């Protein structure tokens, strides 16, 4: 009580109690959380957050016994992720996804799953088919704002398996929020090169991407797939300015992609081109090749040919840009 006899937050036993429950859920002490909630419900069963907390704690406490029978590593991690899918569907049905209890449970489950996967990798357990899982795990760490965990998970996936557009986009977002802008921009540029269609723009809040989304919306208002034009405007506006060297094999791959895209592009009429994503895809490939001959393996003749071709594809877009670059 304060000096006027009024109840303050610190005097509210339910508020203090429910904060204890959240801490127990975050630590994975679900049985203790259920017991504490039972005590609080005897005081006020309708207190905001109590019912959601009870359902969350009860769900995971009911799985605690089975969880303890599993070996540390891959088995535990996969069990947690499969049960998370069940829980997420259950929580959506009960309108609990925005509750504090849900978020604390999410932190515990995904961090515990990540620890078990790391153990599996260290012990060389069979993780050969878990690229997609690692991708989803990185996604979840990003949503939890656990940027270092997201980076560690995705860099492992990238080094041990392969790169993908989705992986590189999430990695770019995580690097941006961790303060490493150079790695962020490099990751984003790579992501939009690999396959813009794989990228969930709603997940990307980094300022460079947000700026490009607004530019594309303004410049390409009639184009549905915003992501397809982001790397083009990222290049023209020098937002994706961090670039890496290409290997001879990668250059050959880009040249082959350009050849195949050109075969298709030259058979299409204007309306067909405008209804597809072939123009931004073709332009993007040429821009990577232009960088190669400008910055890595200087070749004026090849640069001139690429610039002429880009002007032929979209003069309105590149006339001013190349004039400015002279």
C-alpha positions in Angstrom: 0.0 0.0 0.0 1.1 3.6 -0.5 0.5 6.3 2.1 -3.0 6.9 0.9 -3.9 3.3 1.3 -4.3 2.6 -2.4 -3.2 -0.7 -4.0 0.0 -0.5 -6.0 1.3 -2.9 -8.6 3.9 -4.2 -6.2 1.1 -5.1 -3.7 -0.9 -7.0 -6.4 -0.3 -10.7 -5.6 -1.7 -11.9 -8.9 0.5 -9.6 -11.0 3.6 -10.6 -9.1 2.5 -14.3 -9.3 1.8 -14.3 -13.0 5.3 -12.7 -13.6 6.7 -15.7 -11.7 4.7 -18.0 -13.9 6.2 -16.4 -17.0 9.7 -16.9 -15.6 8.9 -20.5 -14.9 7.6 -21.1 -18.5 10.7 -19.4 -19.9 12.9 -21.8 -18.0 10.8 -24.8 -19.0 9.6 -25.5 -15.4 6.1 -26.3 -16.6 5.0 -28.4 -13.6 6.0 -25.6 -11.2 4.2 -23.1 -13.5 1.0 -25.2 -13.4 1.1 -25.4 -9.5 1.7 -21.7 -9.2 -1.2 -20.9 -11.6 -3.5 -23.2 -9.5 -2.7 -21.1 -6.5 -3.4 -17.8 -8.4 -6.7 -19.1 -9.8 -7.9 -19.7 -6.3 -7.5 -15.9 -5.8 -8.9 -14.7 -9.2 -9.5 -17.2 -12.0 -10.4 -14.5 -14.4 -7.2 -12.5 -14.0 -5.9 -11.5 -17.5 -3.3 -13.9 -18.8 -4.0 -16.7 -16.3 -6.0 -19.0 -18.5 -3.6 -18.6 -21.4 -0.7 -19.3 -19.0 -2.4 -22.4 -17.7 -3.1 -23.8 -21.1 0.5 -23.2 -22.2 2.1 -24.7 -19.1 -0.3 -27.7 -19.1 0.3 -28.5 -22.8 4.1 -28.7 -22.3 4.0 -30.3 -18.9 1.9 -33.1 -20.4 4.8 -33.8 -22.8 7.6 -33.5 -20.2 7.6 -37.3 -19.3 8.0 -38.4 -23.0 10.6 -35.7 -23.6 12.7 -37.1 -20.8 12.8 -40.6 -22.4 14.4 -39.2 -25.6 18.1 -39.1 -26.2 19.8 -35.8 -26.2 20.4 -34.3 -29.6 18.4 -34.9 -32.8 15.6 -37.0 -31.2 14.8 -34.3 -28.6 15.1 -31.5 -31.1 12.8 -33.1 -33.6 10.3 -34.0 -31.0 10.2 -30.4 -29.8 9.7 -29.0 -33.3 6.9 -31.5 -34.1 5.1 -30.7 -30.9 5.6 -27.0 -31.5 3.6 -27.4 -34.7 0.8 -29.1 -32.7 1.0 -26.4 -30.0 1.0 -23.5 -32.5 -2.2 -24.9 -34.1 -3.7 -25.3 -30.7 -2.7 -21.8 -29.7 -4.1 -20.2 -32.8 -7.4 -22.0 -32.1 -7.5 -20.6 -28.6 -6.3 -17.1 -29.7 -3.2 -17.3 -27.6 -0.5 -16.5 -30.1 -0.2 -12.9 -29.0 -0.1 -13.8 -25.3 3.0 -13.4 -23.1 2.8 -17.1 -22.1 3.0 -18.2 -25.7 6.0 -16.0 -26.4 7.9 -17.2 -23.3 7.2 -20.8 -24.3 8.4 -20.1 -27.8 11.7 -18.8 -26.4 12.2 -21.9 -24.3 11.3 -24.5 -26.9 13.3 -23.1 -29.8 16.4 -22.4 -27.7 16.2 -25.9 -26.3 15.8 -27.3 -29.8 18.7 -25.3 -31.0 20.9 -26.6 -28.2 20.0 -30.2 -29.0 20.7 -29.8 -32.7 24.1 -28.3 -31.9 24.7 -31.3 -29.7 23.7 -33.6 -32.6 26.1 -31.9 -34.9 28.9 -32.1 -32.4 28.3 -35.7 -31.9 27.9 -36.3 -35.6 24.4 -37.7 -35.3 22.5 -38.1 -38.5 21.4 -34.6 -39.4 21.7 -34.9 -43.2 18.1 -34.0 -43.9 17.7 -31.1 -41.6 18.5 -28.1 -43.8 14.8 -27.1 -43.8 14.7 -27.4 -40.1 17.7 -25.2 -39.6 16.1 -22.6 -41.9 12.9 -22.6 -39.9 14.9 -22.4 -36.7 16.8 -19.3 -38.0 13.5 -17.8 -38.9 12.1 -18.3 -35.4 15.3 -16.9 -33.8 14.8 -13.8 -36.0 11.2 -13.4 -34.8 12.4 -13.8 -31.2 15.0 -11.1 -31.9 17.8 -13.5 -31.0 20.0 -12.3 -33.8 23.2 -14.0 -32.7 21.4 -17.4 -32.5 19.9 -16.8 -35.9 23.3 -16.0 -37.4 25.0 -19.0 -35.8 22.2 -21.3 -36.9 22.0 -20.0 -40.5 25.8 -19.8 -41.0 26.0 -23.4 -39.9 23.3 -24.4 -42.4 25.0 -22.4 -45.1 28.4 -23.9 -44.5 27.3 -27.5 -44.0 24.5 -27.7 -46.6 23.8 -24.9 -49.1 22.7 -21.4 -49.5 19.1 -20.4 -50.4 17.4 -17.2 -51.0 15.3 -17.6 -47.9 18.3 -18.4 -45.8 20.3 -15.4 -47.1 17.4 -13.0 -46.6 16.9 -14.1 -43.0 20.7 -13.9 -42.5 20.8 -10.4 -43.9 18.0 -9.3 -41.6 19.8 -10.8 -38.5 23.1 -9.2 -39.5 21.5 -5.8 -39.9 19.9 -5.9 -36.5 23.1 -7.1 -34.9 24.9 -4.0 -36.4 26.9 -5.7 -39.1 25.6 -3.7 -42.1 28.2 -4.9 -44.6 27.4 -8.6 -44.1 23.7 -7.7 -44.1 23.9 -5.9 -47.5 26.0 -8.7 -48.9 23.5 -11.3 -47.7 20.5 -9.4 -49.0 22.1 -9.0 -52.4 22.9 -12.7 -52.6 19.3 -13.6 -51.6 17.7 -11.5 -54.3 20.1 -12.9 -56.8 19.4 -16.6 -56.0 15.6 -16.3 -56.1 13.4 -13.3 -55.1 10.3 -15.5 -55.2 11.6 -17.4 -52.1 11.9 -14.3 -50.0 9.2 -13.3 -47.5 9.3 -9.5 -47.6 6.9 -9.2 -44.6 9.7 -10.6 -42.4 12.3 -8.1 -43.5 12.3 -4.8 -41.5 15.9 -3.7 -42.2 16.0 -0.1 -43.4 17.7 -0.8 -46.8 15.1 -3.3 -47.8 12.2 -1.2 -46.6 13.6 1.7 -48.7 13.7 -0.4 -51.7 10.2 -1.8 -51.2 8.9 1.8 -51.3 11.0 2.7 -54.4 9.7 -0.3 -56.3 6.1 0.4 -55.2 6.5 3.8 -56.6 8.4 3.0 -59.8 6.7 -0.3 -60.6 3.2 0.2 -59.2 1.7 -2.2 -61.8 4.1 -5.0 -61.1 2.8 -7.6 -58.6 6.1 -9.2 -57.5 7.9 -6.4 -55.8 10.8 -8.7 -54.7 11.8 -9.3 -58.4 12.7 -5.6 -58.9 14.4 -5.0 -55.5 17.9 -6.1 -56.6 17.6 -3.9 -59.7 16.8 -0.8 -57.8 19.2 -1.8 -55.1 21.9 -1.7 -57.7 20.8 1.5 -59.4 20.4 3.4 -56.1 23.7 1.9 -54.8 21.9 0.5 -51.7 23.3 -3.0 -52.2 26.8 -1.6 -52.6 28.7 -4.4 -50.8 29.8 -7.0 -53.4 31.9 -10.2 -53.4 34.2 -11.7 -56.0 32.8 -14.5 -58.2 34.6 -17.8 -59.0 35.1 -18.8 -62.6 32.4 -21.5 -62.1 29.9 -18.9 -60.9 30.6 -16.7 -63.8 30.0 -19.6 -66.2 26.7 -20.3 -64.4 25.6 -16.7 -64.8 26.5 -16.7 -68.5 24.5 -19.9 -69.0 21.5 -18.4 -67.1 21.6 -15.3 -69.3 21.8 -17.4 -72.5 18.7 -19.4 -71.5 16.8 -16.3 -70.3 17.6 -14.5 -73.5 16.3 -17.4 -75.6 12.9 -17.1 -73.8 12.9 -13.3 -73.6 13.4 -12.8 -77.4 10.5 -15.1 -78.2 8.1 -13.1 -76.0 6.0 -10.1 -77.1 5.8 -7.0 -75.0 2.6 -8.0 -73.1 4.1 -11.4 -72.3 7.2 -9.8 -71.0 5.2 -7.4 -68.8 3.1 -10.2 -67.4 6.2 -12.2 -66.3 9.3 -11.7 -64.2 11.7 -12.4 -67.0 12.9 -8.8 -67.5 14.0 -8.2 -63.9 15.6 -11.7 -63.7 17.5 -11.1 -66.9 18.6 -7.6 -65.9 19.8 -8.9 -62.5 22.0 -11.5 -64.1 23.5 -8.9 -66.4 24.2 -6.6 -63.5 26.2 -9.3 -61.7 28.2 -9.9 -64.8 28.7 -6.2 -65.3 30.2 -6.0 -61.8 32.5 -8.9 -62.6 34.0 -7.2 -65.7 34.1 -3.8 -64.0 35.4 -4.6 -60.6 37.0 -8.1 -60.7 38.2 -9.0 -64.1 38.3 -5.7 -66.0 37.1 -6.0 -69.6 36.0 -2.8 -71.3 34.6 -4.5 -74.4 32.4 -6.9 -72.3 31.3 -4.0 -70.1 30.2 -2.0 -73.2 28.3 -4.9 -74.6 26.4 -5.5 -71.3 25.6 -1.8 -71.0 24.2 -1.7 -74.6 22.1 -4.8 -73.9 20.7 -3.3 -70.7 19.8 -0.1 -72.5 18.1 -2.2 -75.2 16.1 -4.1 -72.6 15.0 -1.0 -70.7 16.4 2.3 -71.9 14.2 4.3 -69.5 15.7 2.6 -66.5 19.4 2.7 -67.5 19.9 5.8 -69.7 20.2 8.2 -66.7 22.1 5.6 -64.6 24.8 5.0 -67.2 25.0 8.8 -67.9 25.5 9.5 -64.3 28.2 6.8 -63.9 30.4 8.2 -66.7 
